Amino acid sequence: MTGTDDASIVAMLKDPAQKDKGFILLMNLYKEPIYWHIRRLVVSHEDAEDILQETFIKVYRHSGSFRGDSKIFTWLYRISTNECSYHLKKRKNVIKRTGQINGEVSGELSGNDMENSKEILVKFQLAIQELPRKQKIVFNLRYYDELSYEEISKVMGSSISSLKTNYHLASEKIKKYLIDHV
Amino acid sequence: MKETNEFQHIGKETPYLAPAGFFETFPEKTLQKAINREQHRRKNSIRRLILSAAACLAFLLYLGIHFIQDSAPYSAPSLADNEALPAGKSTIVENHEPIKHMTDVRTKSAQSAKLEGKNLASKDKTEELNDVLSDLNDEELQLIAALYKTDPFINESLQ
């Protein structure tokens, strides 16, 4: 996430002759952190792939309007987080309608991906999936992506104090879940 | 970062795995999709522009036709027409009912006169003429009689 790389990529994205090249460079630089951020939130690979693709397509479309006030990775995190929020809301509605309670998530976690994983990692992810949407996003951005509260504030558009409260509540709930289930 | 160390015994690993080769093929696939989407969007915006222009044109045409239809059967008399007439004789008529009635009667009588002319040309059709005349009421018959008296082509004595 180097500043100079970001500046040259933004310049390339704004130049129609170099737009595609700049786009490929951008994807090579950020596809993995953004993918894992999305994957941790939505769990399924298929959903994560769709959201990641949608995120980069939006960047391609709106690259001309990127003013450079914030860092490009903050912009990418913001778009992908919004897409995830939308997806989670949609899924919550489906779960409400069909009456499934986290079965979908548990199924994903106990699938083929889980063969070589430790049980505690699965429990930890299940605890995170139990969190309310906002706490889940704050916890993931802080714990896994190691973003500062200032950066998370730019991504989510929330105040730092509210983010700190959300993170604290999330970690308390996770601890309680682990005590109850391990 | 002190607070993020509270789950040190778990670490930052996740139980998720990405399919093999996913990250290698992703950029090319996404670029292609982004280009296609952009082209599609441009085509759609051009199509929308053409459609909205056509809709505007159709609306203007409709308005034009509507106004022409509205203004064609009725031509309001101008102020100049009224001034040209003697005082007290205005062409602006408040009640249209008598005019309509007169027009109907004249039309009927003109039609029957036409019919009458045709029937006179043929002696064999005298009975038909009688039938037509019997269908007419007194007022219509009077009008026909008046026409007969004043029309030089029908009334030979005037010629």
Interface residues (C-beta under 8 A of the other chain):
Chain A: D20 F23 I24 M27 N28 K31 E32 Y35 W36 R39 R40 V43 H45 E49 L52 Q53 F56 I57 Y60 R61 L109 D113 M114 S117 K118 I120 L121 V122 F124 Q125 R142 Y143 Y144 E146 Y167 S171 I174 K175
Chain B: M1 E3 T4 E6 F7 H9 I10 K12 E13 T14 P15 Y16 L17 A18 P19 F22 F23 F26 P27 E28 K29 T30 L31 K33 A34 I35 R37 E38 R41
